Structures are given as structure tokens and as C-alpha cells.
Amino acid sequence: METVRAYHALSSHEPQRAAPGPGMLDWSTQPAPFRHYLGALQLPLLHRPLQESPDYDAVFAGPLDGPAPLNLASVSQLLYDSLALSAWKEAGGNRWALRVNPSSGNLHPTEAYLLLPAGAVSSGACLAHYRADSHALELRAELPTDLARRLAEDVPAGGLLLALSDIPWREAWKYGERAYRYCQLDAGHALACLAIAASALGWQLRVLRGVAETTLDAVFGLDREGFHEHESVGALCWIGPPQASEFNLSPALLDGLAELALHGRPNRLSPSYRAWPQLSQVLETCRAPTRPPAPDWRAPAAAITPDNPGLALRPLLHQRRSAQAMDGRAGIRVELLAAWLQRLLPQHSPVPFACSGEPTEVDLLLFIHRVEGLTPGLYWLDRSGRGPQSLRADFVWEAAQPGLPLFRLLEGDARGLSAFLSCEQDIASDGVLALAMLVHLDEALADGAWRYPRLYWECGQIGQLLYLEAEAAGLSGTGIGCFFDHSLTELLGIPDKSRQSLYHFTIGRALTDERISSLPAYSNLRPLPV
């Protein structure tokens, strides 16, 4: 607990002091954005046309009826709608990729590995790595008959296991010690993307608790020689037909996977790297131990009235972008804001908020700038159910919107304050609103240091829904990872810093940079016919 507190304090920004970082970027050591395994066999994946899509609103209430069969087409679609490239961008002779899952600085520390039963994508059971740049699976191992049988016995039929890993150096290259925060936010975004894509296939995504994270590195081959940059598993997920309860993975399966002969050699991402000691320490401290399985994986399906009737999901997943600047003029009506906030309540959106099985911890401080029907000022969305907080004495805590746990704290123009707190970035004042995601850090850490990254996961999930809600309204959003941590706690009147902000976000009308051109994500990839 003390290690986490010390790391959080060290990695905080203040107006007079930034968190320890590299200062100047060393472009000669910029990490490669894609992991691949030299010599591993690649299995090309497919996808359905974007127009063949379920309704946008339906997927958040719970997995759609009738789970898809587990085969090459469904695995392809899952990955295409969650972790794939969405476009290539070009400007000034530079070219870079965008992905369906957003990432801090577009650096993408998150990788995905799959354990697939026999008959899913090939005749035999296999361990594979998802290679986003070519939308393909790299086959790292074919499971021998006895291990394939054990996998089939341990894991329910019709589903797969998927591990998300972190490569901290990709973020540390730019952000230094603060990189661990961004890795975990990105993991939360990725989990939300996967949960939504799974729901569209009638599948459930749940994070398993019964295996220690340090064990998982060996299971997925990340403890082997050849990795120049540290990579470790952060979450192991079940994806498949909804299950009532968590299942156990036997030691025989885990030990057998850890001893597999693997195909392919990991590419070197950077010619050299700099170690950040506190980042490395918190990474090891916060790895989750073995915990009792969750007693009930069934999240009650939400009864929703579609806010966007007839709106297709998949085009929105692939058109999502992070705004670089806002026009400072666009506004919205309060009814649209209410729909956004309703979507962020865990009881309204079991997908993705039920995926980790952890209690809701994140409340929202809103800076309302241009919302017709709502006075500008500071507001509080009580997502956690704690009710009004012991904050500043002049906060009025007036109910602000029927049917929502939304409270008005203070009236007034909050644009300058919002920009200042977000490291003096105008994008936080030029949207229709901005917000900060706050947690009771000490309360959460009382369960163990492993809860620290999961707080960021919840923030990343909130951010992902805000991205999609903005796109559905014809607007844009962007996550803001740079903010003045202590200045925000001072604003709220929290002397003991027991509450901390972990992520900021803003929504508005984006300004388009005409110097940047856009190209298709996969020039040679063809969708399956409808």
C-alpha cells in the first residue's frame, strides 16, 4: 500500500513540477508500435462488412441473444472490432496507424494473446498472438493432444481465453515514471472494446481471478529468453457464451502451457531503453494474487430505451478518433448529456462495467461549459452510490437532473479552471464539457495493491463509452492524461488526498487538420460478403 501511495505521489504533476520523465524525446529509441514473432506462422483473419452490424444501444445491456459459434469468422470479428487498426494517417512525410482501441500518445503498450480450443481457427488447439498491423494470428504453439484435452475439460465449450499484456517501455519512452498509469488506462480501454465486440457476438467477457498474474507470464511465454523489453500479462479473460460462474484452470493445464515449445522470436522494439525504477517497482507490487473465483458472473441485463434507435454499432467502433483541438463554440442540450451520463452508470451498462467483477469506485466531477438547460459550473455524478461527499463547505449539492444522481456543486464559468487543471490545455475548456474521474484511493487499496490498476481499468472503460457516445452524437472526445493532481484535490477541499483523480476527458466538436490525410487500415483486406 505504501509503495502504491509513494508511486502515485511521485508520478503526479504539479504546476511547478512535472512527474519524472525523459524531458526531450529520443527519436532514435522510439519503440516499434507492433509486436511480432519472427518465424511464427501467420493465420490471416477476416471481417464482416461494417454495415452488417447490431444496433449500437443493444450491446451495452448484455450479450445479444444467440451466441455466435466459435470459429475463424467470429474470432476475426471479435479482434477486428476491438484491437485492430482503424486507419493510417499521413502528414509531412510521416505515417502512423490508428486503432479501434485508443491509447495514450498513440503508443499502444497493450498486446493480446489467445488460447483457442481445437477446431476454433485450426484443426488443433493453439496459443496465438494477435498481430494488429496485418490483422492476423501468429501461431506460437500447437497444443499436444493431452494438453488440448485438458483445455477442453477446463474451459467451457464455445469460448476462448484471451490475455492482455503490457509493454511499459512503449509509454515510458515518452512519459517516464507516469507510464504505469497510462498502461492501465489503455488496458481499461482495451477491455471495454473487447467486451463490446464480444457482446455484439452474443458473448460474455469476464476477467478470471483464479490464477496469479505472475503465473500467467509463463503460461503465455512471456518469461522466455529473447524479450529485450519487459512484457507481462495484466488480465486473463474468458470470452464466450455467458456463464453463471467462474471456472478453475487446473495446475496441469497451466504447467503444461508453461512448458510448451514456442514458435517465433519476439522482435526487438527499440535499440535501447531507459529503466524507470519506481515504475518497475509498482508494476511488480500491483500484480494480482490468486483470489477466490467470483461467485456469480451473471450481470443483470439492463432494461434500456434506445437513445439512438437504428444506429449501427460497428461503423462507430471504427470511426472513433481522439480530437486534437475543439472549436470552442459547439453546445448540446441537457437531454443529450443526461443520455451520456445514464450510459456511464454501471447498472445501465453491464457491458463493459461488469467485466472485472470489482465494485464501482469512480465518481465524476464535471465542468459544464455549453449545455443548454444546465447552468455552467461544477457538477458531480455519483456513480459509486456514496452520495454527497465531504468536500468543500460551499458546495451546494443540489439535485440537477431528474432520474440521475447528478448534483450541482457550484455555478459559474469553469472553462479557465478546467483548462488549468488539465495542464493548461485549451482542449479542456473548448469542448461542451470536461470531466475528472475520482476515486477513494485509500479505501480501494485496503483490499490490496492489486486494486490500483483496476481503478484505472474502470476509468478507461468510462473513457471508451464517452468516445462512442460522442461519435454517436456527431461530436468527438479525447482522453486527457496530463493534469495537476494535487491542484484538483485542493479545489475539492480534500486535505488528506484520500480522493484522487485518475483520468480526465473532454467532448466537443473537433477541429480538422487538413494537412493530415487518411488511408484505409488494411489495403489488401477484403470483408466477407453479406
Secondary structure, DSSP 8 states (H G I E B T S, - for coil): -HHHHHHHHHT-BBTTB--S--SS--GGG---S---EET-EEEE-----TTS--BTTHHHHS--SS----SHHHHHHHHHTTTSEEEEEEETTEEEEEESS--GGG---EEEEEEE-TTSSSSS-EEEEEETTTTEEEEEEE--HHHHHHHHHHS-TT-EEEEEEE-HHHHHHHHGGGHHHHHHHHHHHHHHHHHHHHHHTT-EEEE--SS-HHHHHHHTTTTSTT-SS--EEEEEEEEES--SS-----HHHHHHHHT----SEE----S-----HHHHHHHHHT--------S-----------SSTT-BHHHHHHH--B-S-B-S---EEHHHHHHHHHHTSTTT-HHHHTSS------EEEEEE-SEETS-SEEEEE--SS--S-S--TT---EE-STTS-EEEEEES--HHHHHHHTTT-GGGTSSSEEEEEEEEHHHHHTT-TTHHHHHHHHHHHHHHHHHHHHHHTT-EEEEE---BHHHHHHHHT-TT--EEEEEEEEEE-B---TT-EEE-S-TT------
